[in-house]
Amino acid sequence: MEKKEIFDKVSAIVADHFDIDRAKITDDLNLKTDLDADSIDFVEFVLEVEDAFGATIDDDEAEKLSTIGEVVDYIYDHQAK
């Protein structure tokens, strides 16, 4: 899957989960500061991403993900080749 496809899926999850206009979602959007996500919101988001991509994101790795671009890169780098 290409990064654009991953970005589109992640954007859809963010738009739905955080009730934000998809047009405002960029690579630089910070999940914790820009979206005011608390730890529960973030865990729920990670679980949704895992379900959408059939992936597992280690808790330690998830803590390092703060922007949409970082989430996209992580999924891209860890997808089954």
SVG drawing of the C-alpha trace seen along z (x, -y; Angstrom):
<svg xmlns="http://www.w3.org/2000/svg" viewBox="-17 -23 27 32">
<polyline fill="none" stroke="black" stroke-width="0.4" points="0.0,0.0 1.3,-3.4 1.7,-6.2 -1.1,-8.2 -3.6,-5.3 -2.4,-4.9 -2.8,-8.7 -6.3,-8.6 -7.3,-5.7 -5.7,-7.3 -7.3,-10.7 -10.7,-9.0 -10.2,-7.4 -9.0,-10.8 -11.9,-12.7 -14.4,-10.2 -12.8,-9.6 -12.0,-13.3 -14.9,-14.9 -12.6,-17.1 -12.9,-18.2 -10.8,-16.0 -9.5,-19.0 -7.7,-20.1 -5.8,-16.9 -2.2,-17.1 1.0,-15.1 2.0,-17.7 -1.3,-17.4 -0.3,-16.5 -2.7,-14.0 -2.0,-15.1 -1.7,-18.9 -3.7,-19.8 -6.6,-17.4 -6.4,-17.6 -6.5,-13.8 -6.2,-12.4 -4.6,-9.0 -7.9,-7.2 -8.6,-8.9 -5.1,-8.1 -5.4,-4.4 -8.8,-4.1 -7.3,-5.8 -4.3,-3.3 -6.8,-0.4 -8.8,-1.7 -5.6,-2.1 -4.6,1.5 -8.0,2.8 -8.0,0.8 -4.6,2.1 -4.5,5.5 -1.4,4.3 -0.1,4.4 1.5,1.3 3.6,2.1 2.7,-0.2 6.2,-1.6 6.1,-2.4 2.6,-3.9 3.9,-6.3 6.4,-7.7 3.7,-8.5 2.5,-12.0 1.7,-13.3 -0.4,-11.9 2.8,-11.7 4.5,-9.5 1.5,-7.2 1.5,-6.9 5.3,-6.2 5.0,-3.6 2.2,-1.7 4.1,-2.0 7.3,-0.7 5.7,2.1 3.2,3.4 3.6,6.9 5.8,6.7"/>
</svg>
